[in-house]
């Protein structure tokens, strides 16, 4: 049973609108602040804790508020709440109507995400992560993946925010390592070794894996379905360069991903800052030498790499959301109108190209 219900009023300040998603430890709801508009509320499922234990669980919110960066999700409030199940800790953060990078990626159906868009989003992820990596000692995320990157439109275009720092940890200042944690498909080879180490370069591997997935709709290495911490014989051979799968990628991108996905941690970019520098220097365009394209047929591509059910575009529902957006705009509710359009984009990718400029204007407060 959900901890919160639609319409519920919390602390005379937040009205619960709907459940956005849940994980093993928490549920996330869209709420409306009495004065500040829509936010997202993360409430922890564990009940019966002391106030001291709840404060420890709210360490993620404290960490996020201290780091502070446009490409890291912003935290607004943290507190405790009485629920029918007991006392729970929660914090509120910015609501991103577009949802996760996973939704953004899946919304493209059998089309690949444009290369320039992928590079832009990965640069933003690296900007946010580089701030965490520059802490003393460095803070590592330990669970970078499409589901933990939020993507939404701002006045100047798409903005990515790294979220879900629940597994983040400061590394040992002497070894610069922490205990491995996170989603196995995005973990580097050393995470499966006896030492199970995590580091800034392990975050880089996860960014590289995410970027490869966006460019190709595939994982760089074939991993077994029963992948576990004790799995062996992983990461054998070399991965196929993205330019041999995606005709719009080039060898410069191949080189960046080749370093981000080096099997030895010391051979990778040491932190997100160095990967960001490489991405900033990247330029689109054809290579001097002809490339062998493995597959250029979009009909052969799918979003099956990460699993999960994807029913494809829902044009009817998308059109209803567009109509709702323009009705909200007519009432002068530009922020809500922009939110509705962003939700429509995830139902029909064609709408993204048609209406993205409209979202940017509405985010600026311009009614057109």
N, C-alpha and C positions, 0 to 999 in steps of 0.2 A: 504494500500500500504506500502511495506517495506521501511524503512528509508534509507537503503543502497542497492546497486545493485552489483552483481558479476562483478569483473573487475574494480570496482571503486577505484581510488587512493585517499587516505586520507592523507593530510598534507605531501605529497611527501614521505611518510614513509610506510604506510600500504596499501596493496592491498587486497580488499575484495574478499574472495573465495566463501563463501556460508553462508546462514542463518543456524544456528544450532538449534535455538529455540526461543520462546518468551513467556513472561508472561504478567501480567496486566500492568506492569510499564516499561518494557524494552525488547529489542531484543538483542540476542547474535549471533555474527557472527564469523566465522573462518576467520582470516586475516593472511597475510604473511608480517612480518616486513622486511623491506629492507635489514637489516643486521642480524637480530636475528632469522629469521625463523618464524614458525607458532605460533600464539597466538590467544586468544579469546578476542573479543571486546564486551563489554556490553554497549549499547547505550540506553539512557533513552528516552521514547516516548514523554514525556511531552515537549511541545515547548512553546516559547513565554516567557520564564522565564528570570529574570535578572541574571547577573553573580553571584550575591550573592545567589540567590535561587538555581542555578546550583551547586555552591560550597556546599550547604547544602545537595543536593541529592548525591553528591560524598562523603558523610560521610562514606559510606560503604568502598570505596576504601582507604580512610584515615585510617579507623579502621584496615583494613586488613594489610596495610603496617606497622602499628605500632605493631600489634601482632606478625606476622611473625613466622611461624612454618611449617615444612615439611608436616604436615597433615592438613594445612589450605591453600587454594588456594593462590598462590602468585600474587601480583599486580605489574605491571611494569610501567604503565603510566596512567595519568588522565588529561583530558583537555576538551575543548569545540570544537564543530564542527558545521559549517553551513550546513544545509540540505535544500532540497526543501521545507520542512515544517517549517523551522525556526532553531534557535540556540538550540543545544542539548548538554548535557553533556555525556561524555563517559569515560570508563577506560578499559585498557587492562590487561589481566591476562594470566596465563599459559594455554595452550590448552591441554586438556586431550582427546586423540583420542578415548579411550574406552568409553567415555561418563559417564553417571550417574550410580549409583548403581541400579537404577530402570532398566536400559537397561541390565546391567550385570545379574541381577536376572532373568529378562524375557528371556534372551538368553539361560537359562538352560531348557526352555520348561517345560516338565512334570517331569523333574528331580529336586530334591532339591539341592540347593547350598551345597557343602560339608561343614560339620560342622567346620572343622579346618579353612577353608577359611572364613566362616562367623565370627568366633571368631577373626581371624587375622584382618579382616577389621574393626570390631567393636572396637578392641583395638586401632587401628589407629585413628578412629573417636574420641574416648575418649581422646587420647593423644592431638589431636588438640583442642578439646573443653576444656580440663583441663587448657590449657594456658589461654584461654579466661575467664574461671571461676576464675582463680587466679588473674585477674586484680583487682585493688582497685579503685572504687567498681567493683564487678564482671560484666563481659560482658556476657549476655545470648543471644543465637542464636534465639530462639523462633520459629524456623521453620525447625527443624531437620526432615528429611524424605529421602527416597531413591533418590528422584529427586534432592536433594540438597547435595548429596555426590558424588564426582567424583572418578572414579576408573580407573586406568591405570597401565601399566607395566613399571617398572624401571629396571635397571640392576640387582637389587637384588630381584625382584619379584613384586607382586601387591602392589600398594600404593593407599591409600584412602586419599582424601582431602575434608574437609568440605568447602562448597561454599555457595554462596547466603546469605550473612550476611545483606541483605537489611532490615530485620526486627529486627536485633540485637539491643540491648539496654543495657545501663548501669543501673543496678538496683538501687533503692533507698538505700543509704548506711545505713539507719536506719532500714528499714523493710526488706531489701534484696529482694524486690519484684518489679516487673514491670507490666504494663498492658498487659493482655494476647493478643497474636496475633499468626497468623500462620495457618497451615492446621489442621482442626478440628479432623480428624481421628487420629492424632498423639498428641493430647492435653490431659493432665491429668484431673482427675475429678474436681480439684479446678478451672480449667479454665472455667468451666460451672457454677460456683457458683456466688453468687451476687458480690463478690469482684473481680472475674475474674483475679486472680493473676498469674503471671509468675515468674519463679525463676530458679536457677541452677538445682534444683531437677525436675523441669518440663522438662528441656532439657534431664535429665536422663531418665524420662519416655518416651520421644520421641525416644531416643536411644534404650531403652528396647523394645518398640513397633516395631521399625525397625528390631532389632535382632530377635524378635519372628517371624516376617514375613519372614525373610530370612530362618529361621530354619523349618518353618511349612507350608509356603504358605498361612497362615491365619492370621487374626488379633487376638490378645488375647481376646478381648471382642467383642461381636456382637453389632454393632451400627446401628441405623436406617438409611434408605436411605435419609431421610429428616433431617439429623442431622444439628442442628443450635446452636448458642450460648445459646438460651433459652431452649434447650432440657432438659428434666428431665428423671429420672428413668434409668440413664445410669450406666454402670459398675456394674451391679448386679451379684451376684454370684462370683465364682472363675474361672479363666481361666484354660484350660487343660494344664498340664505341657508339655513342648516340647518333653520330652522323651517318652510320650505316643502317639506322632504323628510321630516323626522322630526316627527311631531305632538307629541312630548313635549319638543321643544326650544322655546325662546322667543326673543323679540327681544333679550333681554339677552345671550344666547349669540351671537346674530347679530352684535351690536355688538362683543363681545370678539374674535370671529374676523375681523370686518371690519378691526379694527386690527392683529391679528397677521399678517394676510395682505395688508397694504398693499404695493403694488408698489414704492414708494420706501422705502428703509431708514429714512430719517428720520421717516417717518410711522408706523412700527410702534412697539410697545413697545420701548424701547431695550435691555432685557435681560429675563431670565426673572423677575426680582423684580417688575417692573411688571405683567407678565402674571399672576403669582401673585396680586398684590393685587386685580386685576380679578376673577379666579376666586373668590377668598375672599369678595368682596362679592356674588357672584352668588347669586340665590335662585331655586328652581324655582317653577313656577306658570304659569298661563295669562296671556297678554297681554290688555290691555283691549280691543283691537280684534281682530276675527275675522281669522284667517290663511287664506291659500289654500294648501292642502296639495297638493303636487305628486304625492305617492304615499304612500298609507297601507297598501298591500297588501304584507304581508311576503313573499307568494309572488313578488313582482316583484323582491325584493332578493336579492343574492348576495354572496359574498366574492371577486368576480372582479377587483376593482380592482387588487390587488397581484399578480395572477397566481398561479401555483402550483396544484398539484392539491389539491383538497379533496373528499374522498369523503363528507363528511357524517358524522352520528353513527354510531358503531359500538357499538350497545347490548350485543352479546354480550361484546366485549372489555372494555367499561366495567364490566359486571356482574362479570366475572372479577376485575378490579382491585379492585372494592368488596369482594368476598369475600376477596381477599388482604389487603386493608386490615384487615378485622375479624379475620382470623386472626392478623395481626401484633399487633393490639391485644390479643388474648387472650393472646399470649405476652409482653405487657408492653413491646413495641417500639413505643411511641407515635409517636416521630419518623418511623420507617419507615412506620408505618400512615398517618400524615398525608400523607407523600410519595406513597404509592400512591393515596390518594383524590384528591389534586390531579391526578395523571396521569389518573385516571378522568374528571375534569371535562372535560378536553380531548377526550374521546371522546363524551361525552353531556352537553350543556349542562343538561338537566333535573336532573342529579345535583348541580349546583352549588348550586341553591336548596335541595335536600333535605338535603345533607350538609355545607354550608359551616360550620354551627355546630359540627359534630362535629370538623372540622379545627381550629377555633379552640380547642376544649377540649383536644384532644390536644397542640396546640402549647403549651398551658399546663401540660401534664403531668397532666391530669385524665382518668382512664380512665372513660368513660361511654358 
